[in-house]
Amino acid sequence: MNELDYVFRIPEFVLLVAACVVLIVDLFVSDARRNVTYLLTLLALLVVGAVVCVWLAQDVSLIAFGGMYIADPMGHVLKLFAVVCCGFMLVCAQSYARARSIWKGELFSLTLFTLLGMMLMISANNLLVIYLGLELQSLSMYALVALRRDDPRSSEAAMKYFVLGSLASGFLLYGMSMLYGATGTLEIDELARRVASGEVVSRASLLLGIVFVIAGLAFKFGVVPFHMWAPDVYQGAPTPITLLLSSAPELAIFAIAFRILVDGLLPLAIDWQKILALLAVASLVLGNLTAIAQTNLKRMLAYSTIAQMGFVLLAMLSGVSAGDPIAIADSYSAAMFYLITYALTSLGTFGIILLLSRQGFEAEEIADFRGLAKRSPWYAFVMLLLMFSLAGVPPTVGFYAKLVVLQALLSEGATVAAVSLAVIAVLFSLIAAFYYLRIVKTMYFDDPSPESAAVPLVAPADMRVALSLNGIMVLALGLLPQWLLQLCASAMTRTLGG
Amino acid sequence: MTPWLSLAIWIPIVFGVAILAAGRDRNHGVIRAVALVGSILGLLVTIPLYTGFDASSAQLQFVENMPWIERLNANYHLGVDGISVWFVLLTAFMTVIVVLAGWQVIETRVSQYYAAFLILSGLMVGVFAAADGLLFFVFFEATLVPMYVIIGVWGGANRIYAAFKFFLYTFAGSLLMLVALVYLYYASDGRFGIFDWHQVQIGMTAQILLFLAFFAAFAVKVPMWPVHTWLPDAHVEAPTGGSIILAAIMLKLGAYGFLRFSLPILPDASHALAGYVIALSLIAVVYIGLVALVQSDMKKLVAYSSIAHMGFVTLGFFIFNQMGMAGGIVQMISHGFVSGAMFFCIGVMYDRMHSRNIEDYGGVVNTMPKFAAFFMLFVMANAGLPATSGFVGEFMVILGAVQYNFWIAVTAGTTLVLGAAYSLWMYKRVIFGDVANARVAELVDVNARELAILLLLAATVLWMGLYPKPVTDLMDASVAQLLKHVAVSKLPQAVANP
């Protein structure tokens, strides 16, 4: 195919134009007519989503801009769900943001730029472009976290996120510079070729580079011991931003990790595999144990995210040691499936928190969920499904996520290491089940507090539809997961095969 | 061909979901009527399973097989053999009983109550009908969700503790089983069919580890000593219907798992570890029998007697002869009816007195003569009196045990003494004597609904006690087939014949 045919139709380009249009149009819109920008943003997301869908359906694979940009099936799938996350966030943010006067143009344009950053990360095929995408995403996200600038907690969270996030970017950049120093290239493909053929100046700086790159990625994933920012930022950020933060960026970080570790540094898998194993176990242990002690739901979910990312790492370290593309496709499609189901579940969970919050009330304590089953049986049921999905109980989609990760772990034979990792993973899932069940208990077994029982739950229609669809998806994908599993698997296989 | 098994699974679930969706808690009469229709329809569609069953064949019958998750090679594969068909019938029958048992008793959140039970019923039929390992696991785990809600919402004072204990205990076991399933998936070249697994050769170390993983799941569910401690809590706190389902069917899931997984897939490990299982079973029979003797709470007493009776079941399975195996299965079915009846009787008294303490009663026969007569029958069946169903299974297991080892049989035989002691002593204290207090004096005898339930249960208990031939005839071929599997070593040939 002709590269030029596609360059002006790449989703990033469409998104960039849309973001600029939104930015400009918003200048001419009064606060009362903010819906114009809102709808325009949704339209932009719809168009970008449609373009991605078309590319996915047509199985477009494209390497453009001198090999710096790569569009492949894996990228299409990840982008699609990143778009879904952003759209879901805006739909659910409406009443919350209006009540806190952050329903402004910045919310929309920053969201679009975050998305642009993420899509760039997903499609980057060059270390510097990766960094560029990451910074675009991070800087927009810092600003989003600080959106409630008169709220001290929001500002504190943004500060913390910015300082630690910059540190992580520094780690990543430092690691990349070492990779560059060792191999003399920034191109991922060229990097892979040189590492495989041994044209490396210094193996030590290559390995050190890997360590720094992984540390940087671990920061962004929020896995132990680089997780310290997550609980504070989750708690302090406005809830819609937490919703976005907990779902979409992980998809993009996963893509980076895939590009650098698998596409670039596969021959060194034995080395980075061990680091990932260590990070995974530490995240499972610390994330789950600490989550038990939380009374603030957003903090609890932050720790639960840490633990869930441990699971993703378990899949990412499997299947790589032999360098067999089929095994890698299996385990990375498992990781991708896990991330996507996690993102879907996380959207709904924070969506329910948004549903419960109202003017001057954040609904972020676990106790605020008391008696939800009596106040609103349907949303309590949706939340129940989401919690069981996070805990990995069938028939919800979260179960298959855990299952495919376990499968990936044992795919290279039942070695002692693989079996012990699997057993650790399931035992800590048990601990996780406890704190997820506690939410169900609070909703179903406790009585609502008198003041909350008096307040009816009101939400705009689009939010109610989105939340209900999300709940139904979690159950429907739990009954018939074939569709999503196949989507991830075939995307991964084509990405690695082509 | 009519998909009877699918109907037996999905009719209750569809009715349950419909009741839940209708949601409004106003018209209790309609909800109850719909639930009753659903449960009776669910029972009716199981009748062809009995009438159309070919007892001469050990093959799966009423097979339905279609692709479910192609990606994982998991199928929607249903079928019953001579063993599982009984549990499908038992489940459908007990569901009708449970719906009737809650008729005038449950006044809060009626629609959710009936929905939970109907969905639970469909899921349990699914467990017994599944011929695919993953499908089995999904049904097996999914039963936890409604049961957790049932105990937690409609249970007694300490319901939340009991609900958590129930969920976490059983979840812990099944997570290890999940790892085992994934291992078997790879051992059988990527298949999830339970009957494919019956053909797989597995080395001894792996067999032992797999056996322990399955044992963790099933022993907790049975429950065997020393992991039984969740049962008395769950039973005592659950509403009457919950106790009936728990004792009559959920406990059978564990024992059934031994028959489907542990014994035929891992025969060598089963033989190697049989001594331990038998020891645990005997402890359950004798020690738990003694524990039952000193209970002051009637529900607790029956709960402990359930553990003792299930000890007989596992004993029968692990002495590896036709008599013991068939006896164990008969005991499971009989215990389903008898324990269900016992819990129902206690429920009848509890509804009137709101007490389960034996010392609050005395002389009930004076005010409730009809009830006392039926209760007598069930207590006798619980004690294993000849001509009741309780006798047949215990007698067969003891006969089988004599063939295996005389002293084991003697120890197991003590149950006839202990069972009579705790059952009859409780009966004496509750029913006989003078009217103990004013509240007993005000008791009203059973009404038509309760009488109908008691009659139904009494008829089955007597039928199985007087003429158990149809039951054993139907299962003979399947039990023989199972024993054949258990007798053949599944060790890889190179190891078996050095």
Interface residues (C-beta under 8 A of the other chain):
Chain A: A373 P377 W378 F381 L384 F388 V393 P394 P395 F399 Y400 K402 L403 V404 L406 Q407 L410 S411 G413 A414 V419 A422 V423 V426 L427 S429 L430 A433 F434 L437 V440 K441 Y444 F445 L480 P481 Q482 L485 Q486 A489
Chain B: L20 G23 W68 I69 E70 R71 L72 Q112 L134 F137 V138 E141 A142 L144 V145 Y148 V149 G152 V153 R159 I160 A163 F164 F167 L168 F171 A172 L175 L176 L178 V179 V182 Y183 Y185 Y186 A206 L209
